[in-house]
Amino acid sequence: MHSKLQILLLAASLTLPTLARAATNEIQVDIHDPAMAKEGDTYYLYSSGPGITFYSSKDMKTWKVRGRIFPGDPPWAKGVASRFNGHIWAPDIAFHQGRYYLYYAVSSSGQNSSAIGVTINKTLDPDSPDYRWEDHGIVFKSIPGRDLWNAIDPNIIVDEKGTPWMDFGSFWSGLKLVKLDTNWTDLAEPEEWYSIAKRERSVLVDDSVPGPAEIEGPFIFKKGEYYYLFVSWGLCCRGKDSTYKVVVGRANDLKGPYLDKEGRSLAHGGGTLLLDGNKDWPGLGGGSVYTFDGKDYMVFHAYEAADKGLQKLKIAEITWDAMQWPVIDEKALDNYRSIRVE
């Protein structure tokens, strides 16, 4: 018969390696362009990918896979982008008058034959009897040869009067802001457009190609007296060779101009670096910004060099310096580690 001490030692010898293996085998959430919302005590996370994969969590660390928003492709997708392969881009989630609006983009890689659509639900909880996404189709689209901008990477921001606006864009002539109708599913009439950020692009670059103007993923966040425009510079989706990083500017007026710390307009190539890659996380971006329980966070993806450049979910708290500029500690790249569960 074993003594109690022997039993405890035996249990420890079995448990510790098991725990070590469990920790080693934990799977992180691999995600691109995350958007997040909270309903009740549950956080929901939405990702670029086939059908828009989504997850739920109680603590912003352990994420349960909940399926896809679209079981198939949006029926209008291939009519917009002939090379559409089922990959839906860069969702954004907003709550308005008791309903959730999920905006998303359909596109062909390397082309600006793109469209932003919207689907609407009463709840984010897939276990609720009221859970049902109803697609309202295209909000607007970009057409090669007509438009020198790309209808992708949508983000909704509401001004002081309660008017909804959408900032969006990728490469070409940069990032735009457009006024939406009060129904949140159409453009306002008469149309109202602004250019809010761009990078240098030669007039000699053919209009059909993205060119060197590496800017995308806008997200506008209101804090105090300022609207802050967070954008991604560089190249995504290249694993350890990605050059993605996040820059920021701010404005007193939603329409801009958005200026960096040096007073340079983001519409003329300006931008203050907020967070850059390093040897362990060579590229990061595709961020969105939220306030949860009194704290501000950036939710984004980063490419992990130690895992062949696979993209991983990151959530980092934002603090604000004496001049009201956002600050993110680079240690957040290592300190935050998500856990994916089926």
N, C-alpha and C positions, 0 to 999 in steps of 0.2 A: 504494500500500500504506500502511495506517495504521501509525503508530508505536504502541508499547505504551501511551504516555501518552494518545494520541488514543483508543485503544480503551477505556482505563479511564475517560476522561472521558465517552465515548459511553455506556458501560455505566451510569455514575453518573446521567447525564441521563435514562436510561430507567428505572432502578431506583427512584430517590428519589420521583418522582411516583407510581409504582406502589405503593410502600410507603405513601405518604401516603393514596392512595385506599383501600388495603386497611384502613388504620387507621380512616379515616372511615367505611367501610362495615361495620366489625365490628358484629355484632348482639349485643346483650346479652341475657341470659336474662330474659324477662318472666315473672314468676312471682308467685303469691299463696300465702301461708301455707306456706313451704318447710319440709320436714323432711329430715334428712340422716342417713346412716349410712355406716360404712366397713367394707368387707370386703376383707381382704388389703391391697393397695396402691391400692385404688380407692374413691373416694367416690361415693355415690349420692344423688341429690336428687329429692324427690317434691313435687308441686305440686297445689293445688286446680285443678280444671278437668275437662273431659270425660275420663272414664276414668282419671284421675290420670296426668298426664304425668310421665315420669321421665327423668333424665339421669345420665351417668357422667363422672367426671373423675379425673385423676391428681394434680392440683395445686390443686384448689378454685377455679380461675379459668377454665380452658377446659372447657366442658361440652358433651358430645355428646348429642344427642337420641336416646333409646333406645326411644321408643314410649309405649304406654299399659299400665297394669296391667290394666284391664278393656277388652277389645276392644269390648264392648257395655255395657249397663247392668246393674248387679246385678239379678237377676230379681225381687227382693222390693221394689225401690225405689219403684215407683209405688203399691204397696199401702200404703206409709207416707206418701208425699208426693204427692198427686194432681197437683200442679203441677211435679213433678220434670222437669227438662229435660236430664238427662244430666250436669249439673255436679256433681261429687263434691267435697266440702269437706274442707279442713284435715287431710291425712293425718298420722299419727304412726307412727314405725317403732321397734320394740324387738326385742332378741334375747333368746331364752330357750331353754335346753336344746337348742341346736343348730338352732333354727328362728327365722325372722324373722316377726314379727307386725306387719302393717300395718293400723292402725286408720284409719277414715275415717267421714265423715258424709254422710248423704243428707237433704236438707231442701228446703223451699219457701221462697224468699226472703220475709222479713217475717212468717213464720209459725213456730210451734214444733211443727209436725207433722214431727218429725225422728227419725232413728235413727242410732246409731253401730254400724257393722259392723266385721268383722275378716276379713282374708284372710291365709293363712300359706304360707310358702315355705321350702325348705331353703337357698336361696342367693339373692343379689341379682343375680348375674351372668346376664344373659339369654343368654349364649353357652354356659352350662353345660348338660350333659344332664340335670341335676337341677332345672333351673329350671322351676317350675310353681306358679302361685298357686292355692291352693284356698280358696274363699270359705266361711267358716263362718257367714255371715249376721249377724243382728242380735244385738248384745250387750244393748242395752236401747234404749227409745225414749221420746220425750215426746209427749204427746197433748194437743191444745188442749182447754181446758175442764176437764181433769183436773190438768195440771201447769203450774205457773208458772215453769218452767225450760225450757231448750232443749238437747236432746241433740245437740250439735255441738261441734267443736273439741276432740277427745279428745287426751289426753296420758297416758302411762303412767309411773308412778313406783313403785319397789320400796322398801319400808321395811327397817329393820335386820334384821327377822326373815325377809326374803325374800318377804313378802306383796305381791302386786301391787295397786295402787290406780289409779284413773283420775280425773284432774281434767278438767273440761270446762265448757262453757257459753257463753252469749252473751245479753246483754240480759236482759229479764224480771227474775227475782229474783237474777240474778248467777251466780257460778261455784260449782261443787259438787265434792265429792270423794266417790267411792264405792268401796267395797271390791270387788275381783274374786275369783272363785273361783280355786283353784290351777290350773285348766285354762286360765286367761287368756282365756276366751271367754264366760264367763257371770258374772253377779253372784254374790257370795258369799251364802250362807244361814247365819244370818239376815242380812238386808240391813243395811248400815251406811253412812249418809250424813252428810255435813257440808257446811255452807255456809262457803266460805273467802274470798269476795270479792264485793262488790256496790256499786252506786252508787244514789243516791237515786231512788226511784220512788214517786210518789204512789199512795195506795190508790184514788184516783179514776180512775186510768188503767185503761181496759178491759183485762181479762186477755188478750184476743185479740191485742193489739198489743205490739210490742217496748217502746215507751215511750222515755223519755229516758235510761234507765239504760245509758249507752254503755260497756259493758265486755265483753270477750271474749278468746279466744285464750290461755288459761292455759298456763303451762309451769313445772313444778316441777323444780328442779335442786339436788342435794345438793352442798354444798361445805363441808368442815370440819365444824363442829358444827351448821351451820344448813341448813335447807331454804329455798330462795329461790323465791318465787312471782313470776314475770314475767307481766304481763298487758298487753293493749292497751286503751287508753281512746280514746274518740272514734269518728269515722265513717271506715270504710274505703271503698274502691271508688268514690271520687268524683273520681279523678284529681287535678288541681291543687287541687280544693276539699276534699280529704280532710283530716281533722283528727286522724288516728291518731297516737298516741304511746305509748311504753312506760313503765310504772311498775313498781315492785318493792316487795316486802315480804319478811320472813323469819320463820321460826319454829324453835324447838328440836324441836318435835314435828310430824311430817308432818300431823297432823290440825289443826294451828293452835293458837292464833290467829296469823295472819301480821300482823306489825306493821311499819310504816314507820319511818324514822329518827326521827320525832317521837313514836313510841310509839302511833300511831293504828292501829287494826285495819283491815285491808283489808275485813273483813266489815262495817265501818261507814263505808265511803267513803274510808278512808285509802289512801295510796300515794305512794311517793317517786319523782319523775320521774327516769328513767334516760336517755332519749333522746327528743328532740322534733324536729319538723320545722323547716325553715327555708325561705327564699324559693326555693331551688333544689330542695329535697326537702320539699314541704309536709306530707306525711304519711308515716308509717312504722309498721310493726308486724307482727303475725302471726308473732312470733318463736319460735324454738326455740334451746336452749342445749346445747352439747356440749363435751367435752374430747377433743381430738385431739393426739396427740404431745406431751402435757404442757402444752398451751395451751388456754384456754377461749375459746369463740367464741359469739356470737349470730348466727344465720342468720335473715334476715327479708326483707321486701320494702319498697321505698320508691317513692313516686310522683315521677317526674321532671318538673318544670315545663317544662324545655326540650324535652321530647318529648310534649307534650300530656297530661301527667299519667300516662303509661304506667308501670305497675309494673315495677320492676327488682330483681333479686336483689342482696342486700347480705350480706356476711360481715364481721363486725367482731370483733376480739380484745377480750376482757373482761379488765381488770386489777382488782385489789382494793385498796382503800385500807386505812389503818391500822386502821380499825374493821371490816374485813371486809365492806365494802359494794362491790358491783360498780360499775365505772366503764367507760364507753365514750367514746372520743374522737370528737367530731362529725366530725372530718376523715375518718373512715372512710367517710362517705357519698360523698365525692368520690374517696378514694384507692382504694376497691375498685371494680373494673369487670370484670364477667364477660364471657366470649366464648362465644357459642353457635355450635356447629357441627353440621351435619346428618350 
